[in-house]
Amino acid sequence: MWYMILSFVISTALVMLAFAQTRNFVARRLRYVDAVQSAIAPWIAGLGAAAVSMPILAWIPYVGVGTSLSIGLAVGLGVASGAREVRHTLPRY
């Protein structure tokens, strides 16, 4: 039973870290990149993050494919949130 709680805590921490880091990166570093503002950018980033993390997390005990899919979702939502933040803070001409 304790391993289920440990798995949940590890997965939650990884997802929160992925979302926060992605949102911060998009809002700070990709502020003036037009491609991030497209509707497909969160999908591409999320699928890419899930594809990269899946072979790594599939072999680690207590986490697995579900965690990598959750990380992909968090990265996609982080890109969308960071792009929305940029749209609301840039001056309009």
DSSP file (Angstrom, degrees, kcal/mol; ACC not computed):
  #  RESIDUE AA STRUCTURE BP1 BP2  ACC     N-H-->O    O-->H-N    N-H-->O    O-->H-N    TCO  KAPPA ALPHA  PHI   PSI    X-CA   Y-CA   Z-CA
    1    1 A M    >>        0   0    0      0, 0.0     4,-1.2     0, 0.0     3,-0.7   0.000 360.0 360.0 360.0 -35.8    0.0    0.0    0.0
    2    2 A W  H 3>  +     0   0    0      1,-0.2     4,-2.4     2,-0.2     5,-0.2   0.818 360.0  61.4 -65.8 -29.7    2.8    2.4    0.8
    3    3 A Y  H 3> S+     0   0    0      1,-0.2     4,-2.3     2,-0.2    -1,-0.2   0.801  99.7  55.4 -69.0 -27.6    4.2    2.1   -2.8
    4    4 A M  H <> S+     0   0    0     -3,-0.7     4,-2.2     2,-0.2    -1,-0.2   0.903 109.5  45.8 -68.8 -40.4    0.9    3.4   -4.2
    5    5 A I  H  X S+     0   0    0     -4,-1.2     4,-2.4     2,-0.2    -2,-0.2   0.913 113.5  49.6 -67.2 -42.5    1.2    6.6   -2.1
    6    6 A L  H  X S+     0   0    0     -4,-2.4     4,-2.5     1,-0.2     5,-0.2   0.905 110.6  50.4 -62.3 -41.9    4.9    6.9   -3.0
    7    7 A S  H  X S+     0   0    0     -4,-2.3     4,-2.5     1,-0.2     5,-0.2   0.913 111.1  48.6 -62.1 -43.6    4.0    6.5   -6.7
    8    8 A F  H  X S+     0   0    0     -4,-2.2     4,-2.5     2,-0.2    -2,-0.2   0.904 112.0  48.7 -64.1 -42.1    1.3    9.2   -6.4
    9    9 A V  H  X S+     0   0    0     -4,-2.4     4,-2.3     2,-0.2    -2,-0.2   0.920 113.4  46.7 -65.4 -44.2    3.6   11.6   -4.7
   10   10 A I  H  X S+     0   0    0     -4,-2.5     4,-2.3     2,-0.2    -2,-0.2   0.929 114.7  46.8 -64.2 -45.2    6.4   11.1   -7.2
   11   11 A S  H  X S+     0   0    0     -4,-2.5     4,-2.4    -5,-0.2    -2,-0.2   0.914 112.5  49.6 -64.3 -43.0    4.0   11.5  -10.2
   12   12 A T  H  X S+     0   0    0     -4,-2.5     4,-2.4    -5,-0.2     5,-0.2   0.908 111.4  49.1 -63.1 -42.1    2.4   14.6   -8.7
   13   13 A A  H  X S+     0   0    0     -4,-2.3     4,-2.2     2,-0.2    -1,-0.2   0.908 112.1  48.4 -64.7 -41.8    5.7   16.2   -8.1
   14   14 A L  H  X S+     0   0    0     -4,-2.3     4,-2.4     2,-0.2    -2,-0.2   0.902 112.7  48.0 -65.4 -40.5    7.0   15.5  -11.6
   15   15 A V  H  X S+     0   0    0     -4,-2.4     4,-2.4     2,-0.2    -2,-0.2   0.917 112.5  48.0 -67.1 -43.2    3.8   16.8  -13.2
   16   16 A M  H  X S+     0   0    0     -4,-2.4     4,-2.4     1,-0.2     5,-0.2   0.903 113.4  48.3 -64.3 -40.6    3.8   20.0  -11.1
   17   17 A L  H  X S+     0   0    0     -4,-2.2     4,-2.5    -5,-0.2     5,-0.3   0.903 111.2  50.3 -65.3 -42.1    7.5   20.6  -11.9
   18   18 A A  H  X S+     0   0    0     -4,-2.4     4,-2.1     2,-0.2     5,-0.2   0.916 112.8  46.3 -63.7 -43.4    6.9   20.0  -15.7
   19   19 A F  H  X S+     0   0    0     -4,-2.4     4,-2.6     2,-0.2     5,-0.2   0.947 115.2  45.4 -64.1 -48.7    4.0   22.4  -15.8
   20   20 A A  H  X S+     0   0    0     -4,-2.4     4,-2.2     1,-0.2    -2,-0.2   0.911 115.1  46.3 -64.1 -43.9    5.8   25.2  -13.8
   21   21 A Q  H  X S+     0   0    0     -4,-2.5     4,-2.4    -5,-0.2    -1,-0.2   0.895 114.4  47.7 -67.1 -39.7    9.0   24.9  -15.8
   22   22 A T  H  X S+     0   0    0     -4,-2.1     4,-2.5    -5,-0.3     5,-0.2   0.929 112.3  48.4 -67.7 -44.8    7.3   24.8  -19.1
   23   23 A R  H  X S+     0   0    0     -4,-2.6     4,-2.4    -5,-0.2    -2,-0.2   0.923 113.9  47.0 -61.2 -44.5    5.0   27.8  -18.3
   24   24 A N  H  X S+     0   0    0     -4,-2.2     4,-2.2    -5,-0.2     5,-0.4   0.906 112.0  50.4 -64.4 -42.1    8.0   29.8  -17.1
   25   25 A F  H  X>S+     0   0    0     -4,-2.4     4,-2.0     2,-0.2     5,-1.3   0.920 113.4  44.9 -63.4 -44.3   10.1   28.9  -20.1
   26   26 A V  H  <5S+     0   0    0     -4,-2.5     4,-0.4     3,-0.2    -2,-0.2   0.916 115.8  46.8 -66.5 -42.7    7.4   29.9  -22.6
   27   27 A A  H  <5S+     0   0    0     -4,-2.4    -2,-0.2    -5,-0.2    -1,-0.2   0.841 125.4  28.3 -70.8 -32.3    6.6   33.1  -20.8
   28   28 A R  H  <5S+     0   0    0     -4,-2.2     3,-0.4    -5,-0.2    -3,-0.2   0.909 131.8  25.6 -95.3 -50.5   10.2   34.3  -20.3
   29   29 A R  T  <5S+     0   0    0     -4,-2.0     3,-0.3    -5,-0.4    -3,-0.2   0.817 125.0  42.3 -90.3 -32.7   12.3   32.8  -23.2
   30   30 A L  S > <S+     0   0    0     -5,-1.3     3,-1.3    -4,-0.4    -1,-0.2   0.031  75.0 121.4-104.4  27.5    9.7   32.3  -26.0
   31   31 A R  T 3  S+     0   0    0     -3,-0.4    -1,-0.2     1,-0.3    -2,-0.1   0.867  81.7  34.5 -58.5 -40.8    7.9   35.6  -25.5
   32   32 A Y  T 3  S+     0   0    0     -3,-0.3     2,-0.7     4,-0.0    -1,-0.3   0.152  88.8 110.9-106.0  19.0    8.5   36.9  -29.0
   33   33 A V    X   -     0   0    0     -3,-1.3     3,-0.8     1,-0.1     4,-0.5  -0.849  52.4-159.8 -95.3 117.7    8.3   33.6  -30.9
   34   34 A D  G >  S+     0   0    0     -2,-0.7     3,-1.1     1,-0.2     4,-0.3   0.793  83.9  67.5 -69.3 -28.3    5.2   33.5  -33.0
   35   35 A A  G >  S+     0   0    0      1,-0.3     3,-1.2     2,-0.2    -1,-0.2   0.796  92.5  60.8 -65.2 -27.2    5.1   29.7  -33.3
   36   36 A V  G <  S+     0   0    0     -3,-0.8    -1,-0.3     1,-0.2    -2,-0.2   0.774  96.8  61.2 -69.9 -24.5    4.3   29.3  -29.6
   37   37 A Q  G <  S+     0   0    0     -3,-1.1    -1,-0.2    -4,-0.5    -2,-0.2   0.513  83.2 104.3 -81.3  -4.0    1.1   31.3  -30.1
   38   38 A S  S X  S-     0   0    0     -3,-1.2     3,-0.5    -4,-0.3    45,-0.1  -0.341  80.2-120.2 -75.4 161.3   -0.3   28.8  -32.6
   39   39 A A  T 3  S+     0   0    0      1,-0.2     4,-0.4     2,-0.1    -1,-0.1   0.702 109.7  53.1 -74.6 -19.4   -3.1   26.5  -31.5
   40   40 A I  T 3> S+     0   0    0      1,-0.2     4,-2.3     2,-0.1    -1,-0.2   0.605  84.1  86.5 -92.9 -11.9   -1.0   23.4  -32.3
   41   41 A A  H <> S+     0   0    0     -3,-0.5     4,-2.5    -6,-0.2     5,-0.2   0.895  88.3  49.5 -59.3 -44.3    2.0   24.3  -30.2
   42   42 A P  H  > S+     0   0    0      0, 0.0     4,-2.5     0, 0.0    -1,-0.2   0.886 111.3  50.9 -62.9 -35.0    0.7   22.8  -26.9
   43   43 A W  H  > S+     0   0    0     -4,-0.4     4,-2.5     2,-0.2     5,-0.2   0.923 111.8  46.1 -66.0 -44.1   -0.2   19.6  -28.7
   44   44 A I  H  X S+     0   0    0     -4,-2.3     4,-2.3     2,-0.2    -1,-0.2   0.923 115.0  47.0 -64.9 -44.3    3.3   19.2  -30.3
   45   45 A A  H  X S+     0   0    0     -4,-2.5     4,-2.5    -5,-0.2    -2,-0.2   0.908 113.8  48.0 -65.3 -41.8    5.0   20.0  -27.0
   46   46 A G  H  X S+     0   0    0     -4,-2.5     4,-2.3    -5,-0.2    -2,-0.2   0.917 113.5  46.0 -66.1 -44.0    2.9   17.6  -25.0
   47   47 A L  H  X S+     0   0    0     -4,-2.5     4,-2.4     2,-0.2    -1,-0.2   0.890 113.6  50.6 -65.5 -38.5    3.3   14.8  -27.4
   48   48 A G  H  X S+     0   0    0     -4,-2.3     4,-2.2    -5,-0.2    -2,-0.2   0.916 110.9  47.8 -64.7 -43.1    7.0   15.4  -27.6
   49   49 A A  H  X S+     0   0    0     -4,-2.5     4,-2.4     2,-0.2    -2,-0.2   0.898 113.4  47.8 -65.8 -39.8    7.4   15.4  -23.8
   50   50 A A  H  X S+     0   0    0     -4,-2.3     4,-1.8     1,-0.2    -2,-0.2   0.907 112.4  49.4 -66.6 -40.4    5.4   12.2  -23.5
   51   51 A A  H  < S+     0   0    0     -4,-2.4    -2,-0.2     1,-0.2    -1,-0.2   0.872 114.5  44.6 -67.1 -36.6    7.4   10.5  -26.2
   52   52 A V  H  X S+     0   0    0     -4,-2.2     4,-0.5     1,-0.2    -2,-0.2   0.895 117.9  42.8 -74.5 -39.4   10.7   11.5  -24.7
   53   53 A S  H  X S+     0   0    0     -4,-2.4     4,-3.1    -5,-0.2     5,-0.3   0.718  97.7  76.2 -81.9 -19.5    9.8   10.6  -21.1
   54   54 A M  H  X S+     0   0    0     -4,-1.8     4,-1.8     1,-0.2    -1,-0.2   0.930  96.1  43.9 -62.0 -48.5    8.0    7.3  -21.9
   55   55 A P  H  4 S+     0   0    0      0, 0.0     4,-0.4     0, 0.0    -1,-0.2   0.834 118.8  46.4 -66.9 -26.9   11.1    5.2  -22.5
   56   56 A I  H >< S+     0   0    0     -4,-0.5     3,-0.9     1,-0.2     4,-0.3   0.951 117.0  39.6 -76.6 -50.9   12.8    6.7  -19.4
   57   57 A L  H >< S+     0   0    0     -4,-3.1     3,-0.6     1,-0.2     6,-0.2   0.674 101.2  72.4 -77.3 -16.8    9.9    6.4  -17.0
   58   58 A A  T 3< S+     0   0    0     -4,-1.8    -1,-0.2    -5,-0.3     7,-0.1   0.757 102.6  43.3 -68.5 -22.1    8.7    3.0  -18.2
   59   59 A W  T <  S+     0   0    0     -3,-0.9    -1,-0.2    -4,-0.4    -2,-0.2   0.499  92.5  95.1-101.4  -5.8   11.8    1.4  -16.5
   60   60 A I  S X  S-     0   0    0     -3,-0.6     3,-1.1    -4,-0.3    -4,-0.0  -0.729  80.8-114.4 -88.6 132.5   11.7    3.3  -13.2
   61   61 A P  T 3  S+     0   0    0      0, 0.0     3,-0.1     0, 0.0    -2,-0.1  -0.309  94.3  18.5 -64.5 149.3   10.0    1.5  -10.4
   62   62 A Y  T 3  S+     0   0    0      1,-0.1     2,-0.3   -52,-0.0   -51,-0.2   0.211 118.4  66.3  75.8 -11.6    6.8    3.1   -9.0
   63   63 A V    <   +     0   0    0     -3,-1.1     2,-0.2    -6,-0.2    -1,-0.1  -0.864  59.3 145.1-127.3 167.5    6.2    5.3  -12.0
   64   64 A G     >  -     0   0    0     -2,-0.3     4,-1.7    -3,-0.1     3,-0.3  -0.748  60.5 -29.7-167.0-145.5    5.4    4.3  -15.5
   65   65 A V  H  > S+     0   0    0      1,-0.2     4,-2.3    -2,-0.2     5,-0.2   0.859 125.2  57.8 -65.5 -37.7    3.5    5.1  -18.7
   66   66 A G  H  > S+     0   0    0      1,-0.2     4,-2.1     2,-0.2    -1,-0.2   0.875 105.5  51.0 -61.3 -37.6    0.7    6.9  -16.9
   67   67 A T  H  > S+     0   0    0     -3,-0.3     4,-2.3     2,-0.2    -1,-0.2   0.902 109.2  49.7 -66.9 -40.7    3.2    9.3  -15.4
   68   68 A S  H  X S+     0   0    0     -4,-1.7     4,-2.2     2,-0.2    -2,-0.2   0.880 110.7  49.7 -68.2 -35.9    4.8   10.0  -18.8
   69   69 A L  H  X S+     0   0    0     -4,-2.3     4,-2.1     2,-0.2    -1,-0.2   0.887 110.7  50.6 -66.7 -37.6    1.3   10.7  -20.2
   70   70 A S  H  X S+     0   0    0     -4,-2.1     4,-2.4     2,-0.2    -2,-0.2   0.876 109.1  51.0 -66.1 -37.3    0.6   13.0  -17.3
   71   71 A I  H  X S+     0   0    0     -4,-2.3     4,-2.6     2,-0.2    -2,-0.2   0.908 108.6  51.8 -66.1 -41.3    3.8   14.8  -17.9
   72   72 A G  H  X S+     0   0    0     -4,-2.2     4,-2.2     1,-0.2    -2,-0.2   0.908 110.9  47.8 -59.9 -42.2    2.9   15.3  -21.6
   73   73 A L  H  X S+     0   0    0     -4,-2.1     4,-2.4     2,-0.2    -2,-0.2   0.906 111.8  50.0 -64.1 -42.2   -0.4   16.7  -20.5
   74   74 A A  H  X S+     0   0    0     -4,-2.4     4,-2.2     2,-0.2    -2,-0.2   0.884 110.6  49.2 -65.5 -38.9    1.2   19.1  -18.0
   75   75 A V  H  X S+     0   0    0     -4,-2.6     4,-2.4     2,-0.2    -1,-0.2   0.922 111.5  49.3 -66.6 -43.6    3.8   20.3  -20.6
   76   76 A G  H  X S+     0   0    0     -4,-2.2     4,-2.1     1,-0.2    -2,-0.2   0.917 113.5  45.7 -61.1 -43.5    1.0   20.9  -23.1
   77   77 A L  H  X S+     0   0    0     -4,-2.4     4,-2.4     1,-0.2    -1,-0.2   0.844 110.9  54.4 -68.5 -32.7   -1.0   22.8  -20.6
   78   78 A G  H  X S+     0   0    0     -4,-2.2     4,-2.6     2,-0.2    -2,-0.2   0.892 108.2  48.7 -66.6 -39.5    2.1   24.7  -19.5
   79   79 A V  H  X S+     0   0    0     -4,-2.4     4,-2.4     2,-0.2     5,-0.2   0.927 113.2  47.4 -64.5 -44.9    2.7   25.9  -23.1
   80   80 A A  H  X S+     0   0    0     -4,-2.1     4,-2.0     2,-0.2    -2,-0.2   0.904 114.3  46.8 -63.8 -40.9   -0.9   27.0  -23.4
   81   81 A S  H  X S+     0   0    0     -4,-2.4     4,-2.2     2,-0.2    -2,-0.2   0.904 113.1  48.3 -68.6 -41.6   -0.8   28.8  -20.1
   82   82 A G  H  X S+     0   0    0     -4,-2.6     4,-2.1     2,-0.2    -2,-0.2   0.894 111.8  49.5 -65.5 -39.5    2.5   30.5  -20.9
   83   83 A A  H  X S+     0   0    0     -4,-2.4     4,-2.3     2,-0.2    -1,-0.2   0.891 110.8  50.3 -66.3 -38.8    1.4   31.6  -24.3
   84   84 A R  H  X S+     0   0    0     -4,-2.0     4,-1.7    -5,-0.2    -2,-0.2   0.894 109.1  51.8 -64.9 -39.4   -1.8   33.0  -22.8
   85   85 A E  H  X S+     0   0    0     -4,-2.2     4,-1.1     1,-0.2    -2,-0.2   0.908 109.9  49.2 -62.9 -41.6    0.2   34.9  -20.2
   86   86 A V  H >X S+     0   0    0     -4,-2.1     4,-1.9     1,-0.2     3,-0.5   0.911 108.4  53.3 -64.4 -42.8    2.4   36.4  -23.0
   87   87 A R  H 3< S+     0   0    0     -4,-2.3    -1,-0.2     1,-0.2    -2,-0.2   0.854 111.2  46.8 -61.3 -34.2   -0.7   37.5  -25.0
   88   88 A H  H 3< S+     0   0    0     -4,-1.7    -1,-0.2     1,-0.2    -2,-0.2   0.679 115.5  44.0 -83.2 -17.5   -2.1   39.3  -22.0
   89   89 A T  H << S+     0   0    0     -4,-1.1    -2,-0.2    -3,-0.5    -1,-0.2   0.681  89.5  93.2-101.8 -19.9    1.1   41.1  -21.1
   90   90 A L  S  < S-     0   0    0     -4,-1.9     2,-0.1    -5,-0.1    -4,-0.0  -0.498  82.0-111.5 -73.4 141.3    2.4   42.3  -24.4
   91   91 A P        -     0   0    0      0, 0.0     2,-0.4     0, 0.0    -1,-0.1  -0.434  27.6-130.0 -70.9 147.6    1.3   45.8  -25.4
   92   92 A R              0   0    0      1,-0.1     0, 0.0    -2,-0.1     0, 0.0  -0.817 360.0 360.0-100.2 137.0   -1.1   46.1  -28.3
   93   93 A Y              0   0    0     -2,-0.4    -1,-0.1     0, 0.0     0, 0.0   0.375 360.0 360.0-113.3 360.0   -0.3   48.5  -31.2
